């Protein structure tokens, strides 16, 4: 009986084993490709282009035509419709803003201006004797084609005396990039004021048949911070701030250092509050200094 029972038990195991389904090897259904959207340029991130302030309290209200806020992602600006130039441009520079993309030279009208406004064109300065001078430099935005191209919108351009643009202004831009390459990040606000400059064709107050005002002066404020995070909180009484005012003329010194001044003086000339988001107590210290390094 024992052997018979054993035989029946083994037969049952074989029977049930043979009825068990074999594992089915399946190929997963093809999945749709992952679409990665383009990385949007920073507008309200920690390292915002307006992190240190909106100097003139510009707004995006079309009625504010003399102080119209435009956020182009790679920089922000206050645009003056009647002058045809920015009042100021604000941007942030870190090492990753530098790359291998070439200068695009695609000067063009800004389609983001209100529809009814006159749009300064690529040819608006032709035969004027003035350069199409960048405020936020092309060479500060070489990480992507889009970043570099954004600097050629005419809302980032001013009629600039060639010897100013290609002389001390360019030298200061190069010096700023050397600071970034040395391990710093920069917050830069630059702009214009006044009327009348002197270019290759002599003195002028306007170009483009009176539609674009030639500024008499250019100014720039650079806040230098070691690379890091929480940047606003890292602006201290001992932070380095470089400020300059340069006349918009051809007969100008090539040494940018000879044009250094204080933020306080720039604010007196423009009426702006350049570093408005920095604590008042720190502003009182750093805005009164004239850089001497």
C-alpha positions in Angstrom: 0.0 0.0 0.0 2.8 2.3 0.9 4.4 1.9 -2.6 1.0 2.3 -4.3 0.3 5.5 -2.3 3.7 6.8 -3.1 3.2 6.2 -6.8 -0.1 7.9 -6.8 1.4 11.0 -5.0 4.2 11.3 -7.5 1.8 11.0 -10.4 -0.3 13.8 -9.0 2.8 16.0 -8.7 3.7 15.3 -12.3 0.1 16.0 -13.5 -0.2 19.3 -11.7 3.3 20.3 -12.7 2.6 19.6 -16.3 -0.6 21.7 -16.2 1.2 24.8 -14.8 1.5 27.5 -17.5 5.0 28.3 -18.7 6.2 31.8 -17.9 5.5 34.0 -20.9 8.4 36.3 -22.0 7.0 39.6 -23.2 8.6 42.7 -24.7 7.4 45.8 -23.0 5.1 48.0 -25.2 7.1 50.8 -26.7 6.8 54.0 -24.7 6.5 57.5 -26.2 9.8 59.4 -26.1 10.4 61.7 -23.1 10.1 65.3 -24.3 12.3 67.6 -22.3 11.1 71.2 -22.6 13.7 73.9 -23.2 15.2 75.2 -20.0 13.5 78.5 -19.4 15.8 81.4 -18.6 15.6 82.6 -15.0 13.1 85.3 -14.2 12.2 84.9 -10.5 14.7 82.3 -9.4 17.2 82.9 -6.5 19.7 84.3 -8.9 17.1 86.6 -10.6 18.1 89.4 -12.9 16.3 91.7 -10.5 17.5 90.1 -7.3 19.1 93.3 -6.0 16.2 95.5 -7.0 14.2 97.3 -9.6 16.0 100.7 -9.7 13.1 102.8 -11.0 10.1 100.6 -9.9 9.4 99.9 -13.6 6.1 98.1 -14.4 4.8 96.1 -17.3 1.8 98.5 -17.6 1.8 99.9 -21.2 0.7 103.3 -19.7 4.1 103.4 -18.0 5.8 104.2 -21.4 8.8 106.0 -19.9 9.6 103.2 -17.4 8.3 100.0 -19.0 9.5 96.7 -17.4 10.6 94.0 -19.8 11.9 90.6 -18.6 13.9 89.0 -21.4 15.0 86.1 -19.2 18.7 86.6 -19.7 18.3 90.1 -18.4 15.6 92.6 -17.4 15.2 96.2 -18.4 13.3 99.4 -18.0 12.5 100.7 -21.5 11.7 104.3 -22.4 9.4 104.4 -25.4 10.0 108.1 -26.2 13.8 107.8 -26.0 13.9 104.5 -27.9 16.4 103.1 -25.5 16.5 101.3 -22.2 16.8 103.4 -19.1 18.7 100.6 -17.4 19.4 96.9 -17.9 20.0 94.4 -15.0 21.6 91.0 -15.3 23.5 88.3 -13.3 26.7 86.7 -14.5 28.1 83.3 -13.4 30.7 81.0 -15.0 28.0 78.9 -16.7 26.9 81.9 -18.7 30.1 81.5 -20.7 30.2 78.9 -23.5 31.2 78.4 -27.1 28.4 80.1 -29.0 29.6 82.8 -31.3 28.3 86.4 -31.5 25.1 86.2 -33.5 25.0 89.8 -34.7 21.2 89.5 -35.3 20.3 93.0 -34.3 16.5 93.3 -34.6 13.4 95.1 -33.3 11.9 93.6 -30.1 8.5 92.0 -30.9 7.6 92.1 -27.2 7.1 95.8 -27.2 3.4 97.0 -27.2 2.0 96.8 -30.7 1.4 100.5 -31.1 4.9 101.6 -30.1 7.6 102.5 -32.5 10.1 99.7 -32.7 13.8 100.7 -33.2 15.2 98.5 -36.0 18.6 97.0 -36.8 19.2 99.8 -39.3 18.0 102.7 -37.1 21.6 103.9 -36.3 22.9 103.6 -39.9 25.2 106.5 -40.9 24.7 108.1 -37.5 28.3 107.9 -36.4 27.3 105.9 -33.3 27.8 102.2 -32.5 24.9 99.9 -31.7 26.2 99.6 -28.1 25.1 96.7 -26.0 24.1 97.3 -22.4 24.0 93.6 -21.4 27.1 92.4 -23.4 26.9 89.7 -26.0 30.0 88.1 -24.4 28.2 87.7 -21.1 25.8 85.4 -22.8 27.6 82.7 -24.8 26.2 79.5 -23.2 23.5 79.1 -25.8 22.5 80.5 -29.2 19.3 81.8 -27.6 21.1 83.6 -24.8 23.5 85.4 -27.2 20.8 86.3 -29.6 18.7 87.8 -26.9 21.3 90.5 -26.3 20.8 91.8 -29.9 17.3 93.0 -29.3 17.3 96.7 -29.9 15.7 97.3 -26.5 19.2 96.3 -25.1 21.0 98.7 -27.4 22.0 102.4 -27.2 23.6 104.8 -29.6 27.2 104.8 -28.2 30.2 106.8 -29.2 32.5 104.2 -30.9 35.6 105.1 -28.8 33.6 104.7 -25.7 32.0 101.4 -26.7 35.2 99.9 -28.0 37.5 101.6 -25.4 36.9 101.9 -21.6 33.4 100.3 -21.8 34.7 97.2 -23.5 37.7 97.1 -21.1 35.4 97.1 -18.1 33.2 94.3 -19.6 36.4 92.2 -20.1 37.5 92.9 -16.6 34.1 91.8 -15.2 34.4 88.5 -17.1 37.8 88.0 -15.6 36.3 88.4 -12.1 33.8 85.6 -13.0 36.5 83.4 -14.3 38.4 83.9 -11.0 35.5 82.4 -9.0 33.0 85.2 -8.5 29.5 86.0 -9.7 28.3 89.4 -10.6 25.1 91.4 -10.4 25.2 94.2 -12.9 22.9 97.1 -13.4 23.8 99.6 -16.2 22.0 102.4 -18.0 22.0 105.9 -19.5 20.9 109.4 -18.8 21.0 112.8 -20.3 20.9 113.9 -23.9 23.6 114.4 -26.5 26.8 112.6 -27.3 29.7 112.9 -29.8 30.3 110.1 -32.3 32.3 109.7 -35.5 30.1 112.3 -37.2 30.2 114.8 -34.5 27.7 115.8 -31.8 24.0 114.6 -31.9 21.1 114.5 -29.6 19.0 112.0 -31.6 19.3 109.4 -34.4 16.7 107.6 -36.5 15.0 110.8 -37.5 14.6 111.9 -33.9 13.1 108.7 -32.7 16.1 107.6 -30.6 17.8 109.8 -28.0 21.5 109.8 -27.8 22.4 109.7 -24.1 25.1 112.0 -22.7 26.3 109.5 -20.1 26.5 105.8 -19.5 26.6 104.3 -16.0 27.2 100.8 -14.5 27.1 99.3 -11.0 28.7 95.8 -10.5 28.3 93.9 -7.2 31.0 91.2 -6.8 30.3 88.1 -4.8 32.2 84.9 -4.4 30.3 82.0 -6.0 27.6 80.7 -3.7 23.9 80.7 -2.9 21.4 82.9 -1.1 23.1 85.9 -2.8 21.0 88.7 -1.4 21.9 87.7 2.1 25.6 87.6 1.2 25.8 91.3 0.2 27.6 92.8 3.2 29.3 96.0 4.2 32.6 94.8 2.8 31.2 93.6 -0.5 33.0 95.0 -3.5 30.9 97.3 -5.6 32.3 98.9 -8.8 30.5 101.9 -10.1 31.3 104.1 -13.1 29.9 107.0 -15.1 31.3 107.6 -18.6 30.6 110.5 -21.0 29.2 109.3 -24.3 32.0 110.9 -26.4 34.8 109.8 -28.6 37.5 111.8 -26.9 37.6 109.6 -23.9 40.3 107.9 -21.8 40.8 104.2 -22.4 41.2 103.4 -18.7 37.8 102.5 -17.2 39.2 103.0 -13.7 39.4 106.7 -14.2 35.6 106.8 -14.4 34.9 105.2 -11.0 32.4 106.9 -8.7 29.9 105.9 -6.0 26.5 104.4 -6.3 25.2 107.4 -4.3 26.4 109.7 -7.1 24.8 107.6 -9.8 21.5 107.7 -7.8 21.8 111.5 -7.5 22.2 111.8 -11.3 19.4 109.4 -12.3 17.0 109.5 -9.4 17.1 105.7 -9.1 17.4 103.4 -6.1 19.9 101.0 -7.7 20.2 98.4 -5.0 16.8 98.8 -3.5 16.5 95.2 -2.2 19.7 95.4 -0.2 19.1 96.3 3.4 19.2 100.1 4.0 22.0 99.8 6.6 24.2 98.0 4.1 23.3 100.3 1.2 24.4 103.2 3.3 27.9 101.7 3.5 28.5 100.2 0.1 26.8 102.9 -1.9 29.0 105.6 -0.5 32.3 103.9 -1.4 34.4 104.4 -4.5 36.1 101.2 -5.6 39.9 101.5 -5.5 41.1 98.0 -6.3 
